Amino acid sequence: MHAFLLTLALLAGDGLTEKEFDTLHAELQPPADAPWRTIPWKISLLEAQAASAREGKPIFIWAMDGHPLGCT
């Protein structure tokens, strides 16, 4: 709830203090033990291809077009 109130203050144009920003930033971080954080993601497609061939595993590609927060 605290993050929600800080976000509303920011959207209202009241701004955030550095302490409020630090609090909001900390609250919005995903847990360190989130399952997706345990996956050894590859940024390079060539690196992923090499690992795929070496390990005999498929490649999962996440691709998108447009702004990540809006519908395009």
Distance bins in CASP14 RR format, pairs under 12 A and 6 or more apart:
PFRMAT RR
TARGET T0000
AUTHOR 0000-0000-0000
RMODE 2
METHOD distances of the structure
MODEL  1
1 7 0 0 0 0 0 1 0 0 0 0 0
1 8 0 0 0 0 0 1 0 0 0 0 0
1 27 0 0 0 0 1 0 0 0 0 0 0
2 8 0 0 0 0 0 1 0 0 0 0 0
2 9 0 0 0 0 0 1 0 0 0 0 0
2 20 0 0 0 0 1 0 0 0 0 0 0
2 23 1 0 0 1 0 0 0 0 0 0 0
2 24 1 0 0 1 0 0 0 0 0 0 0
2 26 0 0 0 0 0 1 0 0 0 0 0
2 27 1 0 0 1 0 0 0 0 0 0 0
2 28 0 0 0 0 0 1 0 0 0 0 0
3 9 0 0 0 0 0 1 0 0 0 0 0
3 10 0 0 0 0 0 1 0 0 0 0 0
3 16 0 0 0 0 0 1 0 0 0 0 0
3 20 0 0 0 0 0 1 0 0 0 0 0
3 21 0 0 0 0 0 1 0 0 0 0 0
3 23 0 0 0 0 1 0 0 0 0 0 0
3 24 1 0 1 0 0 0 0 0 0 0 0
3 25 0 0 0 0 1 0 0 0 0 0 0
3 26 0 0 0 0 1 0 0 0 0 0 0
3 27 1 0 1 0 0 0 0 0 0 0 0
3 28 1 0 0 1 0 0 0 0 0 0 0
3 29 0 0 0 0 0 1 0 0 0 0 0
4 10 0 0 0 0 0 1 0 0 0 0 0
4 11 0 0 0 0 0 1 0 0 0 0 0
4 24 0 0 0 0 1 0 0 0 0 0 0
4 27 0 0 0 0 1 0 0 0 0 0 0
4 28 0 0 0 0 0 1 0 0 0 0 0
5 11 0 0 0 0 0 1 0 0 0 0 0
5 12 0 0 0 0 0 1 0 0 0 0 0
5 14 0 0 0 0 0 1 0 0 0 0 0
5 16 0 0 0 0 0 1 0 0 0 0 0
5 20 0 0 0 0 1 0 0 0 0 0 0
5 23 0 0 0 0 0 1 0 0 0 0 0
5 24 0 0 0 0 1 0 0 0 0 0 0
5 27 0 0 0 0 0 1 0 0 0 0 0
6 12 0 0 0 0 0 1 0 0 0 0 0
6 13 0 0 0 0 0 1 0 0 0 0 0
6 14 0 0 0 0 1 0 0 0 0 0 0
6 15 0 0 0 0 1 0 0 0 0 0 0
6 16 1 0 0 1 0 0 0 0 0 0 0
6 17 0 0 0 0 1 0 0 0 0 0 0
6 19 0 0 0 0 0 1 0 0 0 0 0
6 20 1 0 1 0 0 0 0 0 0 0 0
6 21 0 0 0 0 1 0 0 0 0 0 0
6 22 0 0 0 0 0 1 0 0 0 0 0
6 23 1 0 0 1 0 0 0 0 0 0 0
6 24 1 0 1 0 0 0 0 0 0 0 0
6 25 0 0 0 0 1 0 0 0 0 0 0
6 26 0 0 0 0 0 1 0 0 0 0 0
6 27 0 0 0 0 1 0 0 0 0 0 0
6 28 0 0 0 0 1 0 0 0 0 0 0
7 13 0 0 0 0 0 1 0 0 0 0 0
7 14 0 0 0 0 0 1 0 0 0 0 0
7 15 0 0 0 0 0 1 0 0 0 0 0
7 16 0 0 0 0 1 0 0 0 0 0 0
7 20 0 0 0 0 0 1 0 0 0 0 0
7 21 0 0 0 0 0 1 0 0 0 0 0
7 23 0 0 0 0 0 1 0 0 0 0 0
7 24 1 0 0 1 0 0 0 0 0 0 0
7 25 0 0 0 0 0 1 0 0 0 0 0
7 27 0 0 0 0 0 1 0 0 0 0 0
7 28 0 0 0 0 1 0 0 0 0 0 0
8 14 0 0 0 0 1 0 0 0 0 0 0
8 15 0 0 0 0 0 1 0 0 0 0 0
8 16 0 0 0 0 0 1 0 0 0 0 0
8 20 0 0 0 0 0 1 0 0 0 0 0
8 24 0 0 0 0 0 1 0 0 0 0 0
9 15 1 0 0 1 0 0 0 0 0 0 0
9 16 1 0 0 1 0 0 0 0 0 0 0
9 17 0 0 0 0 1 0 0 0 0 0 0
9 20 1 0 0 1 0 0 0 0 0 0 0
9 21 0 0 0 0 0 1 0 0 0 0 0
9 23 0 0 0 0 0 1 0 0 0 0 0
9 24 0 0 0 0 1 0 0 0 0 0 0
10 16 1 0 1 0 0 0 0 0 0 0 0
10 17 0 0 0 0 0 1 0 0 0 0 0
10 20 0 0 0 0 1 0 0 0 0 0 0
10 21 0 0 0 0 1 0 0 0 0 0 0
10 24 0 0 0 0 1 0 0 0 0 0 0
10 25 0 0 0 0 0 1 0 0 0 0 0
14 20 0 0 0 0 1 0 0 0 0 0 0
15 21 0 0 0 0 1 0 0 0 0 0 0
15 24 0 0 0 0 0 1 0 0 0 0 0
16 22 0 0 0 0 1 0 0 0 0 0 0
16 23 0 0 0 0 1 0 0 0 0 0 0
16 24 1 0 0 1 0 0 0 0 0 0 0
16 25 0 0 0 0 1 0 0 0 0 0 0
17 23 0 0 0 0 1 0 0 0 0 0 0
17 24 0 0 0 0 0 1 0 0 0 0 0
18 24 0 0 0 0 0 1 0 0 0 0 0
18 25 0 0 0 0 0 1 0 0 0 0 0
19 25 0 0 0 0 0 1 0 0 0 0 0
19 26 0 0 0 0 0 1 0 0 0 0 0
20 26 0 0 0 0 0 1 0 0 0 0 0
20 27 0 0 0 0 0 1 0 0 0 0 0
21 27 0 0 0 0 0 1 0 0 0 0 0
21 28 0 0 0 0 0 1 0 0 0 0 0
22 28 0 0 0 0 0 1 0 0 0 0 0
22 29 0 0 0 0 0 1 0 0 0 0 0
23 29 0 0 0 0 0 1 0 0 0 0 0
29 37 0 0 0 0 0 1 0 0 0 0 0
30 36 0 0 0 0 1 0 0 0 0 0 0
30 37 1 0 0 1 0 0 0 0 0 0 0
31 37 0 0 0 0 1 0 0 0 0 0 0
31 38 0 0 0 0 0 1 0 0 0 0 0
32 38 0 0 0 0 0 1 0 0 0 0 0
36 60 0 0 0 0 0 1 0 0 0 0 0
36 62 0 0 0 0 0 1 0 0 0 0 0
39 48 0 0 0 0 0 1 0 0 0 0 0
39 57 0 0 0 0 0 1 0 0 0 0 0
39 60 0 0 0 0 1 0 0 0 0 0 0
39 62 0 0 0 0 0 1 0 0 0 0 0
40 47 0 0 0 0 0 1 0 0 0 0 0
40 48 0 0 0 0 0 1 0 0 0 0 0
40 51 0 0 0 0 1 0 0 0 0 0 0
40 55 0 0 0 0 0 1 0 0 0 0 0
40 57 0 0 0 0 0 1 0 0 0 0 0
40 60 0 0 0 0 0 1 0 0 0 0 0
41 47 0 0 0 0 0 1 0 0 0 0 0
41 48 0 0 0 0 1 0 0 0 0 0 0
41 51 0 0 0 0 0 1 0 0 0 0 0
41 59 0 0 0 0 0 1 0 0 0 0 0
41 60 0 0 0 0 1 0 0 0 0 0 0
41 61 0 0 0 0 0 1 0 0 0 0 0
41 62 0 0 0 0 1 0 0 0 0 0 0
42 48 1 0 1 0 0 0 0 0 0 0 0
42 49 0 0 0 0 1 0 0 0 0 0 0
42 50 0 0 0 0 1 0 0 0 0 0 0
42 51 1 0 0 1 0 0 0 0 0 0 0
42 52 0 0 0 0 1 0 0 0 0 0 0
42 55 0 0 0 0 0 1 0 0 0 0 0
42 57 0 0 0 0 0 1 0 0 0 0 0
42 59 0 0 0 0 1 0 0 0 0 0 0
42 60 0 0 0 0 1 0 0 0 0 0 0
42 61 0 0 0 0 0 1 0 0 0 0 0
42 62 0 0 0 0 0 1 0 0 0 0 0
43 51 0 0 0 0 0 1 0 0 0 0 0
43 61 0 0 0 0 0 1 0 0 0 0 0
43 62 0 0 0 0 0 1 0 0 0 0 0
44 50 0 0 0 0 1 0 0 0 0 0 0
44 51 0 0 0 0 1 0 0 0 0 0 0
44 59 0 0 0 0 0 1 0 0 0 0 0
45 51 0 0 0 0 0 1 0 0 0 0 0
45 52 0 0 0 0 0 1 0 0 0 0 0
45 59 1 0 0 1 0 0 0 0 0 0 0
45 60 0 0 0 0 0 1 0 0 0 0 0
45 61 1 0 0 1 0 0 0 0 0 0 0
45 62 0 0 0 0 0 1 0 0 0 0 0
45 63 0 0 0 0 0 1 0 0 0 0 0
46 52 0 0 0 0 0 1 0 0 0 0 0
46 53 0 0 0 0 0 1 0 0 0 0 0
46 59 0 0 0 0 0 1 0 0 0 0 0
47 53 0 0 0 0 0 1 0 0 0 0 0
47 54 0 0 0 0 0 1 0 0 0 0 0
47 59 0 0 0 0 0 1 0 0 0 0 0
48 54 0 0 0 0 0 1 0 0 0 0 0
48 55 0 0 0 0 0 1 0 0 0 0 0
48 56 0 0 0 0 0 1 0 0 0 0 0
48 57 0 0 0 0 1 0 0 0 0 0 0
48 58 0 0 0 0 0 1 0 0 0 0 0
48 59 1 0 1 0 0 0 0 0 0 0 0
48 60 0 0 0 0 1 0 0 0 0 0 0
48 61 0 0 0 0 1 0 0 0 0 0 0
48 62 0 0 0 0 0 1 0 0 0 0 0
49 55 0 0 0 0 0 1 0 0 0 0 0
49 56 0 0 0 0 0 1 0 0 0 0 0
49 57 0 0 0 0 0 1 0 0 0 0 0
49 58 0 0 0 0 0 1 0 0 0 0 0
49 59 1 0 0 1 0 0 0 0 0 0 0
49 61 0 0 0 0 0 1 0 0 0 0 0
50 56 0 0 0 0 0 1 0 0 0 0 0
50 57 0 0 0 0 0 1 0 0 0 0 0
50 59 0 0 0 0 0 1 0 0 0 0 0
51 57 1 0 0 1 0 0 0 0 0 0 0
51 58 0 0 0 0 0 1 0 0 0 0 0
51 59 0 0 0 0 1 0 0 0 0 0 0
51 60 0 0 0 0 0 1 0 0 0 0 0
52 58 1 0 0 1 0 0 0 0 0 0 0
52 59 1 0 1 0 0 0 0 0 0 0 0
52 60 0 0 0 0 1 0 0 0 0 0 0
52 61 0 0 0 0 0 1 0 0 0 0 0
53 59 0 0 0 0 1 0 0 0 0 0 0
62 68 0 0 0 0 0 1 0 0 0 0 0
64 70 0 0 0 0 0 1 0 0 0 0 0
64 71 0 0 0 0 0 1 0 0 0 0 0
64 72 0 0 0 0 1 0 0 0 0 0 0
65 71 0 0 0 0 0 1 0 0 0 0 0
65 72 1 0 0 1 0 0 0 0 0 0 0
66 72 1 0 1 0 0 0 0 0 0 0 0
END
